[in-house]
Amino acid sequence: MSANKKEPESVGFWLPNQVGTKADVLTPHKLAVVFLIQEYLTLKKNAEDNPGLDFTARDRRKFCLLLLKLIQYPDMAYKDLHGLLTSPVYGIHQAHMDEFERLMKMLKTVGVEVLFDLYNVIDKLITDNASSYQIGIVGLYFRRVYVTLDKMSFPEFMALYRNSVAYYEKGARAVQISNNSFANSESFMKLDAQATGKDKNSSGKWSTKQAELFVAQQSTLLQNNEITALSPKEMQVKLNEIVHDHPLYSQAYFLSYLNSVRVRDFFNAVDALHRSFDRSSLNSMNYLAQDSKEYQYSALNLAILHAQFNHTEEALASIKECIMLAQENSDKICLQLAHSWLCMLDSSKPQFSERNIANKELIALVHSISLGIQSLVKSSALTGYTPAKLFEVLIKSDILNCQTSMMDLIANGIAERAALWAMYGKNEISSLFSQLLLSSDLKSLGKTYNGEGICQALCSLIVWLAMQGEFNLALVVLKHTRTRFSRYPSSKSWMIADYYITSMQCIYRCEWTDASNACYQLHPLDEHLSLLQRARLALARMNLKSADQLVRQLLDDESTEPLTLVRALLLSAHTLSLTPDNTKMEVINVLNDALAIATKNYLDYEKALIDLHFAHVLLTMKLHHQAHKSIKGCLENILANGGIYDKAKVLFLFVKCTLAVEQQPAGKLLKMEKCLPMLEQAIEYFHKLECYVKMKDVYIFIATFYHQMEKREERNKYAYKFRQLEEQYPTASEYLNLFY
């Protein structure tokens, strides 16, 4: 065989299919599996000849499931194998078990002739045209056993015989000492490594094919449904066993790298990644001589690793190296991936364009193309691109995703739609898209997707429920999300949602210490959101100087996104309106700046909030009609898409503007009678949020109004409600703020 030709994978189950990998051997456990199959065939034939033998279809099905597990997973001690054969789920027929144990005992009493007979039996089965075991998993298993036995020398044959006798005798003694069989049929996947991995009579525990299957399964689960994958500790134990048996198997090191990233272990992740590509490059040189094309992917993965740990400079350096290597090797896929990561790390770089979709006939590029489209939509939305055009471009990604059944990008596409609608202020539509994603049956090849898109949808619902005052429901969803996505990087999303709603709830309740702690815990996860919440906290405490300083940090940061920028300007405007030295025109100028940014970026809900602030400023300037016109323009949008805190504020201010427009006392009383249900609704909203300070504001306003109208009974009614609330939840007078 030439040096640059890779040996076919079908050569042998215990033969190396990867150059430099430790050769697999026929072990006593694998021999025991062959004995099980041999006795099963004998029992099945006897059942066909003797109808009185109770060997049902259920027994055959259980054995087939057992055989699949034994072929796919690594060796186990005879004691563990015996426990599995007698377990409730995978237990075999009693006659089958008796014959199997009889055959294992014959190994010592009869001698090596048992193995020679086995060799002849397998030869007959795979050459018999009438046999159904020429094809399928069992047929392939038999062929690999046969090829391995055929290649063994006589000393190797005798060593296998002696190892098998010792394997059975040691296991039989252990079974006699302890008759505790497996209670859990899946527990053989969690065997103690020392009990099964240090058998001196066995040359290897994991075959090449078993290792490849394990790595492929766990890699897929980490990508699509991490909750069903092994825990980090268990997975690392298995990977250590595989690496011990196959030191040059690069994919095992790469899975170890992914496992280390899950627990944020940077040093072990870097070490595993280096080892992975050291082995990969060695194998590539053996296979392809001078034509190795692996190095650009090592640089790309190193860049991704640094990016996940927020090492931006190191990540950019690795990305540049990756691009140079990919250009040398004309690797379009690697260039697409590198470009996507470069755009994520450096916002100044040109974004993905639709011209790249010209390569969509290459199926290998479909994933990166669809991912690039979604990245393009996100970056374009932040630069004020027309929303209708963005949703039109997103449809192209949906078409590619559905045609190729890429569940991760289908979920991400729906989650991105929800995020876009939320940014544009259509929170109800955003909530519907999140619920649509959660109710979708995202299955491919029988496996359910449970990745980043699902986590984003759950976090969106957590925030939306909190905005509606349903904090208990939000905590239920948060607990579910925490259980479902317990590892990084998905855990970052629900941690942000957790600290955000905690800080908001504590601000509403005037629990300043807890609110401050939540804001500072939010800072490492999302710096801008943390500054925004700290500014809100300072403003709620009437600490205007601190609020202004925090807002300035956001306004001076060039990387601040338009949505955050508008919210910061709103806080700045309100801070200025409370500062005695500032004029109302300064506040209006800030609001106009915010309005310009919101209009450019189609932030409809933020525009409604700006109109709300305009109405408040105009009302303080005694421009009652202009204030009433401004509040009417934003009323519908806020009531349709806002949280109950904003709804309560807009109802309260609308009533104030409506009463201010009316000049006659009789007319004011009549309008107050009509508007009183709105104020009661605002009080109910504030009470649901446990925002008792704002409830007092409304009671003060109503009692003051009736006092001016000389309605003593109504005045005393609301004054008494205020007194009851103040006695139950006392508040310092400086925190009473009739608007914010």
N, C-alpha and C positions, 0 to 999 in steps of 0.2 A: 504493500500500500504506500502511495506517495506521501510525502511529508505534509503537503498542503491539502490533503483530502480528508475530510472529517468522517470518522467511522459512523455508519448508520446507527440510529438509536435502537433498532430492532435486533441488534446482534445478540445481546444477552442481558437478562435481568440482573445478573450479578457480575456483569462485565462492565468496564468503564466506558461511558459514552461521552466523557469529557476528558481531554488530554490532561495528564497531570493529576487526575483524581485517583484516590486510593481505590484499588479494585475491590468489587464486592465479591463475597464468597458465599457458598451454600452453608448455612448455619443450622444447628440442631432445631431451632425454632421453625425455620423454613421447611426443614425435613418433616417436622411434626404436622405442619399444614398440609403437606403432600399426603401423609398418612391419613389425615382426616378426609381428604378428598377421595382417596382410594377406598376407604371403608364406606363412605357415603355412596359411591357408585355401586359397591357390592350390595349394600342394604337396599338401595333403590331397585336393583335388579331382582332381588329376592322378594320385594314387595309386589312387583309386577307378576312374578310367578306364583306367589302365594297371597291371594286376596285377603286372607285372614289376618295378615300382619298389619298391625295398626301403625301405618306410616303415612300420615296425612299430608295434604298440600300445605298446611300451616307449618309442619315440621320442615318441609323442603324450603319454604320461604324463609324461615328463621335461619336455616343453615346458609342459604345464599347471602343473606345480609351479614351473617357472621364471617363468611369467607371473604366478602368484599372488604370488611374491616381488617381482617388478618393480612390480606394482600397489600393493602394500602399503608398500614401503619407499622412501626418498627417492631423488632423482636421483643419478646417478654419472657420472663422466667416461667418454668413449667407450672409452678404454683399459681401464678397469675392466669396462665392459659387455662388451667383446670377450673379456676373460679369462673372464668368467662364462659366456658363450655357448659357450666351448670347454672348460669344466671337465668333469671326469669325471661329476659328479653331475647337473649341470644343462645339460650340453652339448647343443646341438641337432643335427639331422641335417645332414650336409655339404651336401646340395643346398639345404636351407633356409638355411644360412649363406651359401652362394654367392649366392643370389638376394637375400638381405638386403643384402650388401655391394654388389651391383650396383645395387640401388635407392638406397642411400646415395650412391654415386658419381654417379648420375643427377641428384641434387639440383643439382650444379654444372654438369653438361654440358647437361641439358635445360632447367633453370630452374624458375621458380615454378610451371609447369604441373603439376609432380608433386604439389604440395599441392592444386591444384584437382582433379586426378584423384582424390586421396585423399578429398577432401570428397565427391565423387560416389559413390565406392565405399562409403563409410560410409552415405551416404543410401540407397543401394540395399539394403544389408544390413539396416538397421533398419526399412525399409518392406516388405521381401520377406516375405510371409506364410509362405513355405516355409523361411525361414532360422531356424536354431536359436539365432541370436545376438540375437533380440529380447528374450530374458530372460537372467537369470544375471549373473555378474560381468562377463563380457566384453561382454554387451549393454549393461549399465549404463555400462561404460567407454566404449563407442562413442558412446552417447547424450551423455555429458558432453563428449567430444571434439567431437562435432557441434555441440552448443549453443555451446561456446566458439568454435569456428571461425566459426559463424554470426554471433556478436556482435562479432567482430573487424573493425576498420576496415581499409582497404587499407594505410595506413602500418604498422599493427600486423602485418598479414599479411606484408608485405615484411620487417619487422624479424625476424619468426619465421623466414623463409626464410634471411636472411643469418646469423642466429645458428646455425641448423641446419647450414649449410655450414661455418661456422667451427668448430663443435662436432666435425663429422666430420673435417675436415682436421687439426685439432690432435690428435685422438685417433688418427688413422691414422698420423701421424708418430711418435707415442709408441709405437704398437704395433710399428712397424718398428725403432725404436731398441732396444726391450726386448721380447723375445718370451716373457718369463716370465709365464705365465698363473697364475691362482689355483690353488694346491695345495689350499687348503681352500675347499670350496663355500660355507661360511658366512662367509668373510672379508669379503664385501662389506658386512657389517653393521659392520665395524670400519675403514672407510676413514678415511684422514687427513682431518681437517676442512678443512685448508688446501687440500688438493688438489681437493676437491669443493665446498667452500662459498664459495669466493671467485671464482667464474666471473662475470666482468663481463658476459658475454653472456646470463646467466640472471637473471631477475627474482626467482626464488624456488626454493628447494631442496625444502622440505617443503610439500606441499599440506595443506589443512585436514584432509581425511579421513585422510591418512597420519599427521599429527601426533596426531589423536584416537586412531587405532588404536595407535600406539606408546605413548602415555600410558596408555591403558586396559590394554594388555598388561603393561607394566612395573609398574603399580600393583597389578594382580592378583597378579603374581609376588612383589612385595614383601610382600603380605599372606599369601599361601598357600605360597609356595615360593621363598624369597629366593635360594637357592643357584643357581637357574636364571636369575635376573635378571642384567642387565648389572652389571659392577663399578661402584662409585661414580664412578670417574674417567670411564669410558666413557659412563655414563649422563649425567653432567653435560655432556660434550661434545655429545651428541645434543640435550640440552635447551637448551643455548646456541644451537644451530643453529635449533631450533624457535622459540625466543624472538626470534631475529634476524628470522625470516621472519614471525612472528605475535606482535608485541609485546603484544597485548592478550589472548592466550590464557591465561586464568587457571589452567587445569588443569596447564599445563606448569610454572608457578611452584609449584603445590602439590606436584607430583611432585618438584621440586627441593628443596622443604622436607623431604619424606620422605627424600630421598637424603642431605641434610645431617644429619638425625637419625641415620642409619645410622652415620655416622663421628663422631658427637658434636660436630658443628660448630654451636654454639649461635647464634653471631652470624649466620652465613649462613642458618641455619634460620629465625630471626626475620625476617630481611630478605626471604627468599623467601615466607614466610607473609604478611607485610604486602603484598607485591606481588601475591600471589595474590588476596587479598580486595579490594585496591584495584581490580584489573581486573574481578573478579567483580561488585562493587558498581556499577561503571560500566556494565557490560553489563546488569545488572538494571534500572538506571534507564532505559536505552534501551528495554528490552523492555517493562517493566511500569509505566513512568512513576512514579507516586507509590506503587506497591504493592510495594516491595522488601522481601524477607524473608530477606536473606542475612546480616545483621549478627550475629545470634545465633550462627551457626556460626563466624564469625570469632573471636568471644569464646571459644567452646567449644574450638576448635583451639588458640588461644593458651594456654588453661588446660591442655590436654593437654601442650603443649610444655613449659610450666613444670613440670608434674608429672613429666615424664620426666627433667628435670634437677634434681629434688628442690627446686624453688623453691615451697615449699608456700604461703606467704603470697600470692605473686603469682598462683598457680594458683587459690586460693580467691577472690581478688578478681575474676578473670576469669570464674569459674563463677557468681558472684552477678550479674555484669552479663549473662551469657548467659541466666540464668533470668528476669531482668526482661524482656529483649527477647523471649524465647520466649513468655512470658505475654502480652505485648502483641500478638503475632502468632498466639496460640493454636496454637503448634507443639508437638504432643504428643510427636513423636519427639525433638525437641531437648530437651524437658523430661525425658524418660526418660533420655536419655544424660547430661544434666547432673546429674540426681539420682544416677545410678550413680557418676559421678566424684566427686561431693560426698561420697558415703558412703565411697569409697576414701580420700579426702584427710582427712576429718574423721570419726573413729569415733564422735563424740558425736551425730551426726545420725541420725535414724530410718532404719532400713534398708528395703529394698524389701519390700513385702508382697504377698501373693497376691491382694489386691483389685485390683492393677494388671493382673492377667491378664484382667480384664473387657474390655479393649480388644484382645484377641487376634484378633478378626475383621479388624482392620486389618493387612494383610500387611506393611506397612512397619514395624509395631511389633514383629513377631515376634522379630527379632534382639535388640532391646533388652530385650524381656520375658524371653527365654531367658537372656540375659546377667545380667539382674537376679535371676533365680531362682538361678543359680550363685553370684552375689554374696551372696544371702540365705543360702544353705547354708553358705558359708564363714564369714560373720559369726556365724551361729547356732551353728556348731560351736565357735567360740571363746568363746561365752557359756554353754556347757554344755547345749545343747538335746539332746533325746533323739535318739540316732543313728538309730533306726528311722524316726522322723518325717522326719529330714533326707534319708535315702535315698528315702523316699516322695515328697518334694517334688522331688528331683532327677530322678525318673522323668518328671515333667511337662516338664522341660526337654528330656529325651531325646526325648519324643514330638514336641515342636515342632521340634527339630533334624532328626529323621528325616523328618518330613513336608515340610520345606522344604529338605532336603539341605544344611544349613549345616555343612560339614565342620569348620570351625574350632571351632564350639561342640560338635560331636560329640566331637572329640578332647579339648577342654578338659573336657567332662563326664566322660570316662573317666579323664583325669588327676586330676580332682578326687576321684573315687572312690578312686583309688590313694592320694592324699594323706590322705583321711579314714581309710582303713583303717590307714595308717601311724601317724596320730595316735592312733588307738584301740588301737595296739599289735599289730595283726594284720599283721605285716610280710610274711609269706608270701603272704597274700591281696593285699596291696598290690603285691607283686612280680608276681603273676599278672596283675593289671589292667594294669600297665605293659607286660608282654609282650603282652597282648591288644591293646593300642593299637598297639604296634609291628608286630604281625603283621597288623593290619587293612589292607584295601585301601581307603584313603580317597580315592576318586576322584569328581570331579564334572565332567561335560562333558569327560571325557578328561584332566583335569588332576589330578595327585596333590597332596594337601595335605601341607605340610611346615612347620608353624608351631609356635606356642608349646607346644601340648599335647604334641607329639612330643618337643620339647626337655625338657619337664618329666619325661616318662616315661623318657627316656634318663638324665637326672640322677638320678632315683630308683634306677635300676638300678646306676648308678655307685656310689652310696653303699651300696647293699645288697651288691654284690659286695665292696666294701672291708670291710664289716662281717663278711663271711664269710672274710676273709683272702685273697681272690682279687685282690690288688692289680694283678697283671699284666693280668688280664682287665678290671679297672676302668679301667686306663690305655688299653687298646685301645678300649673304649667311649667313653672321654673323648676320645681322638684323633678318633674318628668324629664325635662330637658337635661338637667344635671345628671340624672341616671343614664339617660340615653347617649349623652355626649360627655363622658367624664374626662376625656383626655384632650390635650392640646393638639391642633390649634382651634378645634371647634369650641372648646371650653371657653376661649377668650370671648366669644360672642355673648354667651349667657352670663358670664361674669360682668361684662359691661352693662347688660340689661339689669342685672341684679343690683349693682351699685347705683345705677341711674335711678331706678324706681325707689330704692331705699332713700337716696338723698332727697328726692322730690317729696316722698311721704313724710320724712322728718321735717322738711321745711314747712309743709302744710301744718304739721302738728307743733311747730315751734320747738322742736327738739334739736337744739343747735349743735350739741356735742356729737350726737349720732350722725347728723347731717354732714358735719365737717369731716368726720372719719370716713364716711362713704365717699365723699368728694376726693379725699386724698388717696383712698384705695383705687379710685377710678383713674387716677393720674397716670400710672404706668401702662394702663391699657389703652386709654384714649385721652391724650393730653388736652386737646381742644375742648372736648366735652367736659372734662374735669374743670378747666378754667371757667367755662360757661356756668357750670353748677355752683362753683365757688362764688362767682359774681352774683348769681341769684340769691345765694345764701347771705352774702354781705348786704345786698339790697333789702332782703327781707328783715334783716336785723338793723336796718337804717344806718349801716356803716358805709356811708357814701364814698369816703376816700378809698377804702379798700376795694369797693365795687368798681370805682373808676380805674384804679390801677390794674385790676384783673382784666377788665374790658380792653384796656389799652394794649395789653400783651397780645390779645387776640387780633386787634385791629392792626398792630404793627407786624404781625407774622404774615409773610407773603404766601405761605402755604395754606392759610385758612380758606376753607371751602366757602362758596357763596352762601349756602344755607346757614352755616355757622356765623358767617360775617354779618348777615342780616339780623340774626338773633342777637349778636353782640351789639350792633347799632341800636336795636330796640332797647336793650338794657342801658346803653349809654344815654339814650334820649330820656329814659325815665329817671336816671340818676341826675341828669342836668335839670330836669323839671323839679326835683326835690331840693336842689342846691339854691340857696337864696340869692347868691351873687349872679346867677345866670339869667339871661333874658329868655323870653318865650321864643324869640326868633332863632336863637341858637338851637333850641330843641327842634324847631321846625326844619332847620337846615339839616340836622342829623337824620330826621325822619325822611326828608327828601332824598338824601344819599341812600338810605336803606331802600326806599321805594324804587330808585333807579336800578339798583342791583337786583331787586326782586322781580321787577318788570323784565329786565334783560334775560333772566334765567327762568322765567315762567313759574315763579314761586307764588302761586295764587293764594295759598293760605297765609303766607307771611305778608302778602299785600293786604289781606283782610285785617291782620293784626296791626299793621301800620295805620290803616284807616281807623282802627279802634283807638290807637294812641293819638292820632290827629284829633279825633272827636274829644278825647279827654283834654288835650291842650287847648282846643278852641273853646271848650266849655269853661275852662279856667280864665280864658281871655274875654269872657262874657259874649262870645259870638255864638249865641244859642242856636240860631237857624242853621249856620254852617256846620256846627257840631252835630245837630240832629240829622242833617243830610249825610254827613260822613258815617255816622253810626248805622243808618239805614242801609248804606251801601255794603257794609261788611257783615250785617246781621245774619243773613241767610247762609253765607259761606261758613261762618264760625259755628252756627247751630247744626249745620249738616256734617261738618268734618272735624270739629274740634273736640277736645277733651272737656270734661264737665267743669273744670276750673275756668277755662276760657269761656265756656257757655255761661257760667254764672257771672263772670265779669261783664260780658257783653249785655246780658239782660239787665244787670244793675245799672250800667252806664246808659243803656237805652231808656230806662225809666227816668233817670236823672235828666237826660236831654229832652225827653218828652214833656216833663213837668216844667223845665226851664223855658221852653218855647211858649207855654201858656202864661199869660200875664194876669188874668182875672182869678181871684181866689176861688170862686165857684167852679170855674173851669178846671183849676188845678185839682180840687177835690174830686170832681167827676173823673178826670183822667187817672188820679191816684186809685180810685175805686176799680177802674178797668185794669190798671197796671199792677195792682197788688198781687194777683196770682203769679206774675212774672217774678216779683221779689220773693214770694214764697218758694217758687221753683229754684231761684238762686240760693236761698237759705238751705233748701234740701240738698242741692249739689254740694255746697260747702260742708254741710253736716256729714254727707257721705264720705268726703275726703278727710273728715275730722279736722277741718280747717276752721276752728272755732273763732279765731281772730277775725276772719272775714264775715262770719255770721254776726259778730258784734258790730262790725261796720254797718251792715244792712239794718240791724235793729236801731243803731244810733241815727241813721238817716231817716228811717220811718218815724221814730219818736220825735226827732227834731222837726220834721215836716208837719206833723199833727200839732206840735206845740206852736208852730208859727201860724197854723190855721185855727188855733184855739179850740182844738178838739181834745179835751182833757181825757175822756174815756179811752179813745184810741191811743193817745200818747202814753197813758199809764199802762195800757196793755203791753205795748212793745218795750216800754221802759222796764216793766217787771220781767219780761223775757230776757232782756239784756242783763238784769241783775242776777237772775237765776243762773245764766250761763257764766257770768263773771265769778259768781261764788263757786261754781263747780270747776271752771277752768280760768283761773286768774291770769291776767295778761298785763304787762307794763304798758302804759299809755303811749309810749313813743313808738310801739310796734303797730299801732292802729293806722292803717293806710287805706283810704277809701277807694284806691284804684288798683294798685299792684296786687 
